[in-house]
Amino acid sequence: MESIELAEHASRIGVQAISSLPPLGPYSFEEVRAYYEAIASASEVPGIVYYYPAISPGVHTLQEIERLLEIPGVIGLKFTDFDLYKLFLKRHGCRLVFNGHDEVLAAGLLVGADGGIGSFYNLIPEFFVELFRLVRQGQWEQTRQVQQRINELVEICLRFPLIPAIKTILGWTGIPCGEALRPRRSLTVEETQELRAMLRASSFAFLLDGAA
């Protein structure tokens, strides 16, 4: 299993921790737990498990999340769901919780997340750093304004296949990272032109500075 090979590799090169998405699809809870157990056993560094019911419906209760967190070597959880009440309940007693959905990072931090892991950090990391700083200072109105800016970009990108859109924008900013792995497709010429036009009409036109 490639994830086990990567966990072993991470241990050899001295990383501080590893994480992995759950198996994508209609796997049972026991299958998901066995997957994480195998990764944890292969790694000599701590790991973070994912709660992401939209893509891995086998894990959907607080009790099941707790059973994942009981796996030896697991130190925390990435919580990717809009049910932030469940995050609030799970936060108590969990050593480390990361918010998943970028568009509700401020709310996730409010109810107890320690930080966040997300796709749009690759495009506008400075916005997320600023949001986290404002939360730490208790400046919630300013936090809301930064979250609104982040969500403007999220809403644009969600009009397209997300991973290909992010990779396309990264290329425009001067960070070429290739095409999305199959079965994900690339953006069509028409989609690429539309994405460029939408960014240029938004407050994120600066992301096109490196675009030809």
Backbone bond lengths (Angstrom), bond angles and torsions (degrees), N, CA, C in turn:
res aa  C-N    CA-C-N  psi(-1)  N-CA   C-N-CA  omega(-1)  CA-C   N-CA-C  phi
1 M - - - 1.470 - - 1.524 108.65 -
2 E 1.325 116.15 128.35 1.464 121.38 -174.71 1.522 111.98 -59.85
3 S 1.330 117.26 -37.37 1.473 119.66 -179.07 1.521 111.07 -62.91
4 I 1.324 118.38 -35.48 1.462 121.22 177.86 1.521 109.78 -68.42
5 E 1.330 117.14 -41.95 1.457 120.35 177.43 1.528 110.89 -60.22
6 L 1.324 116.09 -41.05 1.466 119.84 178.86 1.526 111.41 -68.22
7 A 1.334 117.68 -37.40 1.467 120.73 176.94 1.520 110.68 -63.44
8 E 1.308 116.71 -42.43 1.464 120.53 177.92 1.521 110.67 -64.36
9 H 1.332 116.04 -41.96 1.467 120.66 178.76 1.531 110.29 -62.66
10 A 1.341 116.87 -43.72 1.465 120.38 179.97 1.522 110.98 -59.80
11 S 1.327 116.54 -39.22 1.460 120.22 179.16 1.525 111.09 -63.23
12 R 1.331 116.29 -38.86 1.467 120.22 -176.89 1.514 112.86 -70.16
13 I 1.335 117.91 -32.63 1.463 119.52 -173.94 1.525 112.67 -92.83
14 G 1.337 117.94 0.19 1.456 120.48 171.13 1.510 117.35 87.43
15 V 1.332 118.17 27.95 1.465 118.81 175.32 1.527 109.58 -70.16
16 Q 1.326 116.28 161.84 1.464 120.48 -177.80 1.520 112.44 -86.25
17 A 1.329 117.84 -27.60 1.463 121.13 -178.78 1.520 108.60 -162.99
18 I 1.332 115.91 163.79 1.455 121.85 176.49 1.521 109.14 -129.54
19 S 1.321 115.67 163.18 1.460 120.70 174.18 1.517 108.10 -148.64
20 S 1.322 116.04 161.72 1.454 120.41 179.47 1.511 110.06 -153.82
21 L 1.343 115.44 139.84 1.457 119.64 167.51 1.524 109.59 -60.65
22 P 1.314 117.48 154.09 1.469 119.79 173.96 1.521 109.76 -74.56
23 P 1.319 118.51 167.44 1.469 120.29 173.01 1.527 110.06 -57.88
24 L 1.310 116.43 132.31 1.456 120.64 -174.91 1.517 110.26 -88.05
25 G 1.320 116.55 121.66 1.445 120.06 178.48 1.515 112.48 129.35
26 P 1.329 117.28 -172.47 1.467 121.85 -172.59 1.527 113.56 -81.56
27 Y 1.326 116.15 54.19 1.458 119.70 175.93 1.524 109.47 -83.15
28 S 1.311 116.44 151.75 1.465 120.67 178.84 1.521 110.08 -75.79
29 F 1.323 115.35 166.25 1.456 119.32 177.28 1.519 110.73 -59.25
30 E 1.327 117.71 -43.90 1.459 120.44 -178.07 1.523 111.07 -61.97
31 E 1.322 117.55 -35.35 1.462 120.51 177.69 1.526 110.76 -68.64
32 V 1.323 116.85 -40.70 1.464 120.19 177.93 1.531 110.34 -64.72
33 R 1.327 116.07 -43.12 1.466 119.25 179.94 1.529 110.73 -64.15
34 A 1.322 117.36 -41.29 1.462 120.76 178.45 1.531 111.07 -62.19
35 Y 1.328 115.92 -36.34 1.470 120.89 177.36 1.526 110.30 -61.11
36 Y 1.327 116.77 -48.81 1.460 120.28 -179.41 1.532 111.48 -68.91
37 E 1.297 117.74 -34.13 1.460 120.56 176.15 1.526 110.94 -62.39
38 A 1.325 116.33 -40.99 1.458 120.36 179.91 1.531 111.07 -64.54
39 I 1.336 116.73 -41.96 1.461 120.40 178.95 1.525 110.45 -65.73
40 A 1.327 116.45 -45.42 1.467 120.38 -179.23 1.525 111.19 -61.77
41 S 1.327 117.14 -37.90 1.459 120.96 -179.90 1.526 111.80 -68.47
42 A 1.319 116.36 -28.62 1.459 120.91 -177.99 1.520 112.88 -83.89
43 S 1.310 117.21 -12.28 1.458 121.50 -174.06 1.525 110.94 -110.18
44 E 1.315 115.02 145.05 1.461 120.44 175.73 1.524 111.45 -101.15
45 V 1.342 116.74 5.02 1.467 120.74 178.56 1.523 108.87 -118.24
46 P 1.326 118.53 160.11 1.472 121.43 -178.41 1.528 111.88 -62.56
47 G 1.335 114.55 158.13 1.458 119.89 -179.24 1.515 113.07 -130.89
48 I 1.323 115.38 158.58 1.461 123.14 177.69 1.523 107.95 -120.05
49 V 1.336 117.22 128.58 1.463 121.85 178.55 1.526 109.41 -96.93
50 Y 1.330 115.55 161.35 1.455 121.79 -177.24 1.526 110.85 -111.31
51 Y 1.325 114.69 136.59 1.468 121.36 165.24 1.515 106.14 -108.59
52 Y 1.340 116.59 109.50 1.467 121.57 -174.71 1.521 107.24 -145.98
53 P 1.337 117.64 74.73 1.474 120.94 -171.60 1.518 114.30 -63.19
54 A 1.314 118.71 -22.35 1.460 119.75 -179.62 1.525 111.84 -65.70
55 I 1.329 117.96 -29.30 1.462 120.71 -178.84 1.519 112.30 -114.03
56 S 1.341 116.76 -13.73 1.464 120.57 -179.99 1.524 108.51 -138.92
57 P 1.345 117.06 76.60 1.464 120.87 -172.53 1.520 114.40 -70.01
58 G 1.322 118.46 -4.62 1.459 120.07 178.74 1.515 113.59 -66.65
59 V 1.323 116.92 -19.93 1.468 121.78 176.85 1.522 107.42 -112.80
60 H 1.330 117.46 114.87 1.471 117.80 -176.90 1.523 113.92 -147.30
61 T 1.320 119.46 0.77 1.466 120.40 178.65 1.522 110.63 -119.00
62 L 1.317 115.52 159.72 1.459 120.00 176.99 1.521 110.85 -61.59
63 Q 1.308 116.44 -35.73 1.461 120.03 -179.65 1.529 110.83 -65.82
64 E 1.313 116.75 -38.54 1.466 119.70 178.02 1.523 111.18 -68.94
65 I 1.326 117.12 -39.33 1.466 119.86 174.88 1.523 109.51 -58.53
66 E 1.324 116.62 -44.77 1.452 121.16 -179.55 1.526 111.07 -59.93
67 R 1.310 117.28 -39.49 1.467 119.96 179.59 1.527 111.75 -66.06
68 L 1.321 116.98 -33.47 1.466 119.32 174.18 1.526 110.88 -66.23
69 L 1.325 115.26 -40.21 1.461 119.59 -178.38 1.528 112.45 -70.71
70 E 1.324 117.00 -16.37 1.464 120.91 178.20 1.530 112.90 -81.69
71 I 1.326 117.61 -8.54 1.462 120.87 179.60 1.526 109.01 -63.57
72 P 1.313 119.03 128.64 1.475 120.59 179.33 1.532 111.00 -56.71
73 G 1.317 114.88 131.89 1.454 121.04 -179.37 1.508 114.69 96.95
74 V 1.340 117.72 -15.26 1.466 120.90 178.57 1.520 109.60 -83.00
75 I 1.316 116.36 127.51 1.468 120.43 -176.65 1.519 113.41 -113.49
76 G 1.326 118.21 -7.95 1.456 117.66 -177.74 1.511 112.82 -174.19
77 L 1.323 114.05 -173.58 1.455 122.91 -167.77 1.515 110.38 -138.99
78 K 1.339 115.70 136.00 1.459 119.91 164.62 1.520 107.65 -99.82
79 F 1.327 116.24 123.33 1.461 123.15 -173.82 1.514 108.86 -106.13
80 T 1.349 116.75 102.93 1.464 121.64 -179.54 1.521 109.03 -111.99
81 D 1.307 115.36 87.57 1.459 122.78 -179.83 1.521 106.95 -163.31
82 F 1.327 116.19 155.23 1.464 119.53 178.05 1.524 112.17 -89.46
83 D 1.316 118.25 -2.71 1.464 121.86 177.05 1.522 108.47 -83.08
84 L 1.329 115.53 79.00 1.458 119.91 -174.55 1.525 112.44 -73.42
85 Y 1.316 117.02 -15.42 1.472 118.48 172.63 1.525 109.33 -64.47
86 K 1.311 116.01 -37.44 1.468 119.36 177.31 1.531 110.24 -66.44
87 L 1.336 116.65 -37.59 1.469 119.15 175.16 1.522 110.08 -61.90
88 F 1.327 116.47 -43.36 1.463 120.92 178.66 1.525 111.15 -58.23
89 L 1.319 116.27 -44.53 1.462 119.77 -179.98 1.520 111.47 -67.21
90 K 1.341 116.89 -38.43 1.458 120.49 -177.02 1.510 111.33 -76.06
91 R 1.330 117.42 -23.64 1.469 120.41 -176.42 1.517 111.15 -59.91
92 H 1.310 117.71 -34.96 1.452 121.21 -178.71 1.525 109.03 -74.23
93 G 1.319 115.49 118.56 1.457 120.40 179.19 1.513 114.04 95.14
94 C 1.335 118.34 -9.16 1.466 120.92 177.53 1.521 108.61 -98.27
95 R 1.308 116.27 133.61 1.456 120.07 -174.31 1.518 113.80 -67.37
96 L 1.326 116.86 -36.48 1.464 120.24 -173.19 1.520 108.82 -151.26
97 V 1.339 116.67 125.43 1.471 120.90 -179.79 1.524 108.85 -131.19
98 F 1.331 115.89 128.98 1.456 121.91 174.97 1.523 109.34 -109.46
99 N 1.334 116.37 136.07 1.457 121.14 172.56 1.517 109.50 -73.34
100 G 1.346 116.24 142.72 1.456 120.15 -178.34 1.516 114.92 -99.27
101 H 1.328 118.22 -59.95 1.471 120.10 -175.62 1.524 110.09 -67.90
102 D 1.335 116.13 118.87 1.463 120.83 -176.65 1.524 112.75 -59.96
103 E 1.341 115.98 -33.13 1.464 119.35 -173.60 1.525 113.32 -73.74
104 V 1.337 118.37 -6.63 1.471 121.20 176.13 1.523 110.75 -127.53
105 L 1.323 117.49 28.29 1.469 119.84 -179.88 1.525 111.41 -58.33
106 A 1.331 117.54 -45.01 1.465 119.93 -178.49 1.523 110.83 -58.80
107 A 1.326 116.65 -43.72 1.458 120.74 179.63 1.520 110.68 -67.27
108 G 1.327 117.29 -39.59 1.456 120.39 178.32 1.520 111.95 -61.73
109 L 1.328 116.51 -42.68 1.462 120.02 177.28 1.527 111.16 -65.48
110 L 1.332 116.03 -35.97 1.461 120.18 179.77 1.521 111.44 -61.41
111 V 1.336 116.88 -38.72 1.464 119.06 -176.82 1.526 112.73 -91.52
112 G 1.339 117.11 5.97 1.457 118.16 169.04 1.505 118.76 124.70
113 A 1.346 119.25 -0.28 1.460 119.64 177.91 1.522 110.01 -62.86
114 D 1.324 116.47 145.71 1.468 121.71 179.93 1.524 111.99 -82.14
115 G 1.314 117.00 -21.62 1.454 122.09 -178.11 1.509 108.71 -178.62
116 G 1.308 116.70 -158.92 1.453 119.86 -178.89 1.512 112.06 -145.99
117 I 1.311 115.65 156.30 1.459 123.39 172.38 1.521 106.16 -133.11
118 G 1.330 118.02 125.50 1.446 118.00 -176.75 1.510 113.94 -160.23
119 S 1.309 116.12 170.10 1.461 122.64 -175.71 1.519 112.81 -72.91
120 F 1.335 117.21 -39.04 1.462 120.27 -172.55 1.525 113.11 -78.36
121 Y 1.334 116.86 -7.97 1.457 119.96 172.52 1.523 110.00 -60.53
122 N 1.342 116.91 -26.54 1.454 121.56 179.20 1.520 112.06 -69.08
123 L 1.321 117.66 -27.16 1.457 121.62 -175.62 1.525 112.94 -95.82
124 I 1.329 116.89 -43.79 1.476 120.37 -175.23 1.533 109.70 -133.54
125 P 1.322 117.92 61.52 1.471 119.65 -176.95 1.519 113.35 -58.46
126 E 1.338 117.00 -31.97 1.456 119.87 -177.64 1.528 112.04 -63.91
127 F 1.324 118.17 -29.37 1.459 121.69 178.61 1.532 109.90 -68.81
128 F 1.317 116.48 -40.84 1.459 120.21 -179.06 1.528 111.37 -71.54
129 V 1.315 116.74 -36.93 1.464 120.24 175.48 1.530 110.25 -62.68
130 E 1.335 116.01 -43.20 1.463 120.25 178.98 1.521 111.33 -64.99
131 L 1.335 116.93 -42.37 1.460 120.02 178.78 1.530 110.65 -60.21
132 F 1.318 116.47 -45.15 1.464 120.00 179.99 1.526 110.81 -62.94
133 R 1.329 116.88 -40.33 1.464 120.44 178.23 1.526 111.01 -61.77
134 L 1.318 117.21 -43.38 1.462 120.77 -179.08 1.524 111.34 -65.84
135 V 1.340 116.61 -38.57 1.462 119.55 177.10 1.528 110.09 -62.12
136 R 1.318 116.53 -43.80 1.466 120.10 -179.15 1.527 111.41 -62.03
137 Q 1.328 116.32 -27.19 1.463 121.08 179.66 1.525 112.52 -92.98
138 G 1.330 117.22 -1.39 1.452 120.42 179.45 1.516 114.21 72.36
139 Q 1.334 117.96 22.56 1.462 121.51 -179.38 1.527 108.87 -94.29
140 W 1.321 115.80 80.83 1.462 120.52 -168.29 1.517 113.50 -76.63
141 E 1.301 119.56 -31.16 1.462 120.13 176.96 1.523 110.30 -66.84
142 Q 1.328 116.74 -43.25 1.456 120.45 176.73 1.529 110.71 -65.97
143 T 1.332 116.12 -35.93 1.464 120.33 176.35 1.519 110.61 -60.24
144 R 1.325 116.10 -45.09 1.471 120.73 -179.92 1.522 110.45 -60.09
145 Q 1.330 117.75 -39.53 1.454 121.04 -179.25 1.525 111.38 -65.49
146 V 1.329 117.23 -40.68 1.463 120.16 177.50 1.526 110.06 -66.53
147 Q 1.331 116.64 -39.69 1.465 119.86 178.09 1.529 110.65 -61.57
148 Q 1.327 116.74 -38.62 1.462 120.35 177.46 1.522 111.02 -62.21
149 R 1.329 117.08 -40.60 1.461 120.08 177.64 1.519 110.59 -63.21
150 I 1.324 116.97 -45.92 1.459 121.01 177.78 1.522 110.06 -57.15
151 N 1.311 116.17 -44.40 1.465 120.55 -175.76 1.526 112.57 -68.02
152 E 1.316 115.98 -25.37 1.470 118.65 174.89 1.529 109.73 -60.40
153 L 1.333 116.72 -44.59 1.463 120.40 179.24 1.523 111.25 -70.60
154 V 1.326 116.65 -39.36 1.462 120.19 177.81 1.522 110.24 -57.88
155 E 1.326 116.76 -46.31 1.464 120.94 -177.03 1.523 111.85 -64.11
156 I 1.329 117.05 -34.80 1.462 119.99 176.52 1.522 110.18 -65.82
157 C 1.315 116.24 -50.39 1.467 120.52 -173.76 1.524 112.35 -68.21
158 L 1.327 117.50 -30.88 1.458 119.78 -179.42 1.529 112.91 -71.02
159 R 1.325 117.47 -6.18 1.458 120.49 174.04 1.538 111.30 -77.61
160 F 1.333 115.47 -8.49 1.456 121.35 -176.51 1.532 108.94 -127.23
161 P 1.329 118.34 167.65 1.462 118.74 169.33 1.535 109.00 -56.18
162 L 1.325 116.88 120.90 1.465 120.43 -163.03 1.526 113.90 -63.90
163 I 1.321 117.85 -54.27 1.462 119.79 -175.38 1.528 111.49 -61.74
164 P 1.335 119.28 -46.28 1.462 118.47 175.79 1.539 113.03 -60.07
165 A 1.334 117.43 -35.86 1.463 119.97 178.91 1.522 110.76 -65.22
166 I 1.324 117.21 -44.15 1.466 120.47 179.77 1.523 110.26 -64.27
167 K 1.327 117.38 -42.69 1.452 120.19 179.04 1.530 111.05 -63.51
168 T 1.315 117.01 -38.20 1.459 120.45 178.25 1.521 110.67 -62.95
169 I 1.324 116.68 -45.93 1.471 120.07 -179.43 1.524 110.71 -65.51
170 L 1.323 117.40 -40.63 1.459 119.83 176.88 1.524 110.69 -57.59
171 G 1.328 116.59 -40.52 1.453 119.60 176.67 1.516 111.99 -61.20
172 W 1.334 116.26 -39.60 1.464 119.99 178.39 1.521 112.04 -66.16
173 T 1.314 118.06 -29.82 1.469 120.66 179.87 1.526 112.23 -82.75
174 G 1.323 116.91 0.12 1.455 119.82 178.89 1.506 114.72 97.87
175 I 1.339 116.60 14.10 1.469 120.72 178.47 1.525 107.68 -120.11
176 P 1.311 117.95 80.98 1.468 119.83 -179.83 1.523 110.43 -69.36
177 C 1.313 116.80 125.71 1.476 119.69 -177.65 1.518 111.78 -131.18
178 G 1.323 116.72 21.64 1.444 120.26 172.35 1.518 113.68 76.56
179 E 1.317 114.29 -172.07 1.454 121.43 -179.36 1.525 110.64 -89.29
180 A 1.325 116.03 160.05 1.461 120.83 174.53 1.526 108.91 -67.55
181 L 1.320 116.01 146.30 1.453 120.17 179.21 1.524 110.24 -70.35
182 R 1.314 116.39 143.05 1.457 121.07 175.62 1.529 109.86 -64.26
183 P 1.344 116.01 145.65 1.469 128.06 16.36 1.520 115.18 -86.66
184 R 1.339 118.33 3.95 1.465 117.67 175.48 1.520 109.15 -65.80
185 R 1.309 115.44 141.13 1.452 120.85 -179.85 1.520 109.95 -99.73
186 S 1.299 116.17 168.35 1.453 121.45 172.77 1.525 109.83 -84.15
187 L 1.310 117.18 165.80 1.456 120.36 173.28 1.526 109.48 -68.66
188 T 1.300 115.92 145.30 1.462 119.80 173.33 1.533 109.08 -73.40
189 V 1.311 115.78 167.85 1.465 120.08 177.00 1.526 109.97 -58.80
190 E 1.328 116.45 -42.42 1.467 120.78 -179.28 1.527 110.67 -64.78
191 E 1.326 117.27 -42.28 1.471 120.83 178.71 1.522 110.83 -64.68
192 T 1.313 116.76 -41.16 1.464 120.53 179.17 1.521 110.53 -61.57
193 Q 1.309 116.91 -43.00 1.467 120.54 179.17 1.524 111.05 -65.65
194 E 1.338 116.25 -40.02 1.458 119.92 179.80 1.521 111.10 -67.21
195 L 1.327 116.99 -41.27 1.463 120.62 177.99 1.520 110.76 -61.83
196 R 1.313 116.20 -43.51 1.466 120.29 178.36 1.530 110.85 -60.63
197 A 1.329 116.67 -43.73 1.461 120.62 -178.90 1.523 111.35 -65.50
198 M 1.322 116.93 -40.31 1.456 120.08 -179.62 1.527 111.30 -66.94
199 L 1.313 116.96 -39.46 1.462 119.56 177.29 1.526 110.70 -65.60
200 R 1.329 116.08 -41.71 1.459 118.77 -178.37 1.527 111.42 -64.42
201 A 1.328 117.50 -29.20 1.468 121.15 179.97 1.520 112.14 -86.67
202 S 1.323 117.71 -2.92 1.463 122.01 -177.36 1.521 110.66 -104.20
203 S 1.326 115.50 -175.17 1.469 120.21 175.76 1.529 111.90 -81.55
204 F 1.346 116.48 5.23 1.465 120.68 -179.12 1.522 111.70 -110.72
205 A 1.324 116.76 26.82 1.467 119.99 177.24 1.518 111.76 -60.19
206 F 1.336 117.26 -23.50 1.465 120.08 -179.48 1.520 112.39 -63.79
207 L 1.332 117.16 -20.02 1.460 120.21 177.61 1.533 111.59 -69.73
208 L 1.320 116.83 -12.21 1.464 121.34 179.80 1.509 111.44 -94.53
209 D 1.321 118.50 3.58 1.471 120.41 -173.39 1.524 112.25 -57.97
210 G 1.335 116.18 -32.27 1.450 118.36 -178.98 1.510 113.15 -95.23
211 A 1.337 117.10 2.29 1.471 120.46 -176.22 1.531 110.43 -77.14
212 A 1.307 113.65 143.79 1.473 118.42 178.51 1.523 109.71 -73.78
